[in-house]
Amino acid sequence: MGPSGSGKSTLLNLIGGLDRPSSGEIEVAGQRIDIMGDGALARWRANNVGFIFQMYNLLPVLTRRAQCRAAAAADAALARRARASASRRR
């Protein structure tokens, strides 16, 4: 908790890998996320971070729990699609 403009959202965005620092290092759970490339950072986020935004990307007819279930189902579907695509390339 803090006043508007005190950096709460910035801190969460940095820890979650949504923003990159202009200086310094960010280490989360023993991993330096500030030096990860875009692909590695996206994979790290997918495996380690969950976001529930206050006002964005929500379906107004769903409960919070249903929102989370819908996101998990979409993530699982994307993972299946990626695995299928990778196996076709072999």
C-alpha positions as CSV (number, residue, x, y, z in Angstrom):
1,M,0.0,0.0,0.0
2,G,1.2,3.4,-0.8
3,P,0.2,6.7,-2.3
4,S,-0.5,7.1,-6.0
5,G,2.8,7.5,-7.9
6,S,5.0,5.8,-5.3
7,G,6.0,3.0,-7.7
8,K,3.8,0.0,-6.6
9,S,2.8,-0.9,-10.2
10,T,6.3,-0.3,-11.5
11,L,7.7,-2.7,-8.9
12,L,5.2,-5.4,-9.7
13,N,5.8,-4.9,-13.5
14,L,9.6,-5.2,-12.9
15,I,9.4,-8.3,-10.7
16,G,6.9,-9.9,-13.1
17,G,9.1,-9.2,-16.2
18,L,6.7,-6.9,-17.9
19,D,9.0,-4.0,-17.7
20,R,12.8,-3.8,-18.0
21,P,14.9,-1.7,-15.6
22,S,16.8,1.3,-17.0
23,S,19.6,0.4,-14.5
24,G,20.4,-2.2,-11.9
25,E,19.6,-5.9,-11.7
26,I,16.4,-7.9,-11.1
27,E,16.7,-11.4,-9.5
28,V,13.6,-13.4,-8.8
29,A,13.8,-16.8,-7.2
30,G,17.5,-17.0,-8.0
31,Q,17.2,-16.0,-11.7
32,R,18.4,-12.8,-13.2
33,I,15.4,-11.8,-15.3
34,D,16.9,-8.5,-16.3
35,I,19.3,-10.2,-18.7
36,M,16.9,-12.7,-20.3
37,G,16.0,-12.3,-23.9
38,D,12.4,-11.8,-25.0
39,G,11.8,-15.5,-25.6
40,A,13.4,-16.7,-22.4
41,L,11.6,-14.0,-20.4
42,A,8.2,-15.0,-21.9
43,R,8.9,-18.6,-21.0
44,W,9.9,-17.6,-17.5
45,R,6.8,-15.5,-17.1
46,A,4.6,-18.4,-18.4
47,N,6.1,-20.8,-15.9
48,N,6.5,-18.6,-12.9
49,V,4.2,-15.6,-12.8
50,G,0.5,-15.1,-12.8
51,F,-1.2,-11.7,-13.3
52,I,-4.7,-10.7,-12.4
53,F,-5.1,-7.2,-13.7
54,Q,-7.5,-4.8,-12.0
55,M,-9.4,-3.6,-14.9
56,Y,-8.0,-5.3,-18.1
57,N,-8.6,-8.5,-20.0
58,L,-11.5,-9.6,-17.9
59,L,-14.8,-11.1,-19.0
60,P,-17.5,-9.2,-17.2
61,V,-19.8,-12.3,-16.9
62,L,-17.2,-14.5,-15.1
63,T,-16.3,-14.6,-11.4
64,R,-12.6,-14.2,-10.4
65,R,-12.3,-17.9,-10.1
66,A,-13.8,-18.5,-13.5
67,Q,-11.4,-15.8,-15.0
68,C,-8.4,-17.8,-13.6
69,R,-9.8,-21.1,-14.9
70,A,-10.4,-19.6,-18.4
71,A,-6.8,-18.3,-18.5
72,A,-5.4,-21.7,-17.4
73,A,-7.4,-23.4,-20.0
74,A,-6.2,-21.0,-22.7
75,D,-2.6,-21.5,-21.6
76,A,-3.0,-25.3,-21.7
77,A,-4.5,-25.1,-25.2
78,L,-1.5,-22.9,-26.4
79,A,0.9,-25.4,-24.8
80,R,-0.8,-28.3,-26.6
81,R,-0.7,-26.4,-29.9
82,A,3.0,-25.6,-29.5
83,R,3.8,-29.3,-28.7
84,A,1.9,-30.5,-31.7
85,S,3.7,-28.0,-33.9
86,A,7.1,-29.0,-32.6
87,S,6.4,-32.7,-33.1
88,R,5.3,-32.0,-36.8
89,R,8.7,-30.2,-37.4
90,R,10.7,-33.3,-36.3
